[in-house]
């Protein structure tokens, strides 16, 4: 009696895989076999929902990849395997929360029919946390900082460079000051300064007091001449 050696195949995959909704997630599956992969070699992927129930086959490979034609995986499975290198991985596109569950990879490579031809991976898809985009921040800062900057610059310009008062044609002088073109004791009052009077200081002797008190004042000619004695 002749005993034939028994060939074995071993399939392995990560126990857990985590992904974010909307991302592409890779379900890795590798295998080792004592026999070279031939056209008889096949790969099957099945899915069991997180809520339970029987496994549902959705992908098959045997010389060619047979993608799902209906159901939740339709158009979302990409074959990444390479039997010659012992790879039987797939990629699940646009992961959703309904994809949470257990995925089983089964590899057959006759005459290797013994060993551990299957391996399971638990997929957990989490909601995507909304991220603040740079463009949103830039627009927000533009709406807030730009008007504030303009107002601040306008206030600074107004504080540093106050507007000139056009009504003030000539600067104000103290009654005891004498400017160029003026005679001591008198100040010419312009038409825009009608409400202003000038008080000049005189030092008089007691003998001249009566003279200046009873001295008649000249009538106004042209522009008003104001003289007051303090």
Helices and strands as residue ranges (DSSP letters): E 8-12, E 16-20, E 25-27, E 30-33, E 42-49, E 56-61, E 65-66, E 77-79, G 83-85, E 90-92, G 97-99, E 101-108, E 114-116, E 118-126, H 134-160, E 187-188, G 191-193, H 206-214, E 225-226
